[in-house]
Amino acid sequence: MGGVGEPGEGPAPPGAPLPTFRWEQIRQHNLPGDKWLVIERRVYDISRWAQRHPGGSRLIGHHGAEDATDAFRAFHQDLNFVRKFLQPLLIGELAPEEPSQDGPQDAQLVEDFRALRQAAEDMELFEAKPAFFALLLGHILAMEVLAWLLVYLFGPGWVPSTLAALVLATSQAQCWCLQHDLGHTSVFRKSQWNHVAQQFVMGQLKGFSAHWWNFRHFQHHAKPNIFHKDPDVTVAPVFLLGESSVEYGKKKRRYLPYHRQHLYFFLIGPPLLTLVNFEVENLAYMLVCMQWTDLLWAASFYSRFFLCYAPFYGLPGALLLFVAVRVLESHWFVWITQMNHIPKEIGHEKHRDWASSQLAATCNVEPSLFIDWFSGHLNFQIEHQ
């Protein structure tokens, strides 16, 4: 083993002893163009490669100058395959006297978590049941057909239109849940199959970009409830969550009547999230990032929707139906995605170990047959994280 390495040495020559680094050296490399991370006590320089990371440079960058071992294992299915890409980035390893993790850590919790994960893998608890997910997709498609039949058979009156909107909103909400599982590559053994299926569900059945969702959602899982890293809680100055309310109070920032945010939340939060925020952000992402395949999938959704309902309502009426569906599903989406996180700790990066950071930011909701279905099984959030 070599001596303590010097920053900027570059990849170690093949066959040469690996330089060793201390955490105080590694911490100096957490800048946009200069970023190191640690996986299984080995130090990697990802400064240039981060832009090529399939999950995006922001996702991997959130773990800069940290031990990313558990995140690495959580985000990748085929670890042996992914390790091939790490080898050219290897520049050294942690010095023997250095702990495996930097910052606040619970060594026993980390050990127990890894043992629990291994036990779950040995019990094949991560093996998906195809029939279950086929049933989820089947009941989504059935609701899409039912909504159209309600209008086709009973006409575009208020009662059938209201029922159709409710059925479509239910279908759309369940689509969120199914594409979420596909995005986590939880359904098929091969990642590519999951991503193709996610593009169909997210694009053709919802009109959104799968890549946009993964860009946001993977960051959420990497750093849940951490400002400027988890997009789900980086909502200031519209809403103040966790530590941001104290910070804004000390600096006397008052862009909105924050002492009333628990009231205006119900006016602009649940009703408008998917209708306005997601629609605009999603379209901007597809155009800026040139996700043309996702754009075609989304276009196929809007074409199908208006071809199905414009003959009954005309274009303005079909647009009104679409808005009603988006508003209804938006309420559903907000409650099932935020009930596990908003009640928990929200603040700035504390550089905890993986298990501690996940447990500090999430909680479960009492299960039942209805709650399990209604929440898309997100009520088991601790297990999901």
Secondary structure, DSSP 8 states (H G I E B T S, - for coil): ---B--TT--S--TTS---EE-HHHHTT-EETTEEEEEETTEEEE-TTGGGG-TT-HHHHHTTTTSB-HHHHHHH-S-HHHHHHHHGGGEEEEE-TTS-SS-SS--HHHHHHHHHHHHHHHHTTTT---HHHHHHHHHHHHHHHHHHHHHHHHH-S-HHHHHHHHHHHHHHHHHHHHHHHHHHTT-SSSSHHHHHHHHHIIIIITT---HHHHHHHHHHHHHSTTBTTT-TTT--TTTS--THHHHHHHHTT--SS-GGGHHHHHHHHSTTTIIIIIIHHHHHHHHHHTT-HHHHHHHHHHHHHHHHHHHHHHHHHHHHHHHHHHHHHHHHHHHHHHHTTTTTS--BS-----HHHHHHHT-------HHHHHHTTTTT-HHHH-
